[in-house]
Amino acid sequence: MLKPLNNRVVVLPDERKTSTPSGILLPDNKNERPITGTVVVGNSEVKEGDRVLFSLFALDEVELDGVNHCVVSASGILGVFI
């Protein structure tokens, strides 16, 4: 596992939708919006298991155990789902 430094967290991103339930394909710029995920390794602000909304531009993607994860700075987390 990865221990993030400098107020960062490791997030397992939710799968991004490429089409609507009726089959309409979503444009690529739709995927540039903030995304959601589950915190795998937290810090003092968010804890493991929290679902968060974070900016696509505030992350670094890494592969851990064959699964893509995001390392996100705390300032890139827009909110925690309650």
C-alpha positions as CSV (number, residue, x, y, z in Angstrom):
1,M,0.0,0.0,0.0
2,L,1.1,3.6,-0.5
3,K,1.4,6.1,2.3
4,P,0.8,9.6,0.9
5,L,2.7,12.6,2.1
6,N,2.0,16.3,2.5
7,N,-1.7,16.2,3.2
8,R,-2.7,13.9,0.3
9,V,-5.0,11.0,0.3
10,V,-5.3,7.9,-1.9
11,V,-8.7,7.5,-3.6
12,L,-10.2,4.6,-5.5
13,P,-12.2,6.5,-8.2
14,D,-15.7,5.4,-9.2
15,E,-16.0,4.1,-12.8
16,R,-16.7,7.0,-15.1
17,K,-19.8,6.6,-17.3
18,T,-19.3,6.7,-21.0
19,S,-23.0,6.5,-21.9
20,T,-26.4,7.2,-20.5
21,P,-28.7,4.4,-19.4
22,S,-30.5,4.8,-22.7
23,G,-27.3,4.3,-24.7
24,I,-26.4,7.8,-25.7
25,L,-22.6,8.2,-25.7
26,L,-21.3,11.0,-23.5
27,P,-18.7,13.4,-25.0
28,D,-15.1,13.4,-23.8
29,N,-15.4,16.8,-22.1
30,K,-18.2,15.3,-19.8
31,N,-15.3,13.3,-18.2
32,E,-13.5,16.5,-17.3
33,R,-16.0,17.3,-14.6
34,P,-15.2,16.6,-10.9
35,I,-15.3,12.9,-10.1
36,T,-16.2,10.7,-7.1
37,G,-14.4,8.0,-5.3
38,T,-13.8,6.2,-2.0
39,V,-10.8,7.1,0.2
40,V,-8.5,4.2,0.6
41,V,-5.8,5.9,2.7
42,G,-7.0,9.1,4.5
43,N,-5.5,11.9,6.5
44,S,-6.7,14.2,9.3
45,E,-9.5,15.7,7.2
46,V,-10.9,12.6,5.5
47,K,-10.9,9.0,6.8
48,E,-10.7,5.7,5.1
49,G,-14.1,4.7,3.6
50,D,-15.3,8.3,3.0
51,R,-16.9,9.0,-0.4
52,V,-15.5,12.2,-1.8
53,L,-15.9,14.5,-4.7
54,F,-12.6,15.8,-6.1
55,S,-11.3,17.8,-9.0
56,L,-9.9,15.9,-12.0
57,F,-7.1,18.5,-12.2
58,A,-5.8,17.9,-8.6
59,L,-4.7,14.3,-8.9
60,D,-2.0,12.0,-9.9
61,E,-3.0,8.5,-11.1
62,V,-1.0,5.5,-9.8
63,E,-1.5,1.7,-10.3
64,L,-1.5,-0.3,-7.0
65,D,-1.9,-4.0,-7.2
66,G,-3.2,-3.8,-10.8
67,V,-5.9,-1.3,-9.9
68,N,-5.8,2.4,-10.8
69,H,-5.9,4.8,-7.8
70,C,-5.7,8.6,-7.5
71,V,-3.4,10.5,-5.1
72,V,-5.3,13.7,-4.4
73,S,-4.2,16.7,-2.4
74,A,-6.6,17.8,0.4
75,S,-7.2,21.1,-1.4
76,G,-8.4,19.1,-4.5
77,I,-11.2,17.4,-2.5
78,L,-14.3,19.4,-3.0
79,G,-16.5,17.7,-0.5
80,V,-17.4,14.5,1.4
81,F,-20.7,12.8,0.9
82,I,-22.8,12.4,4.1
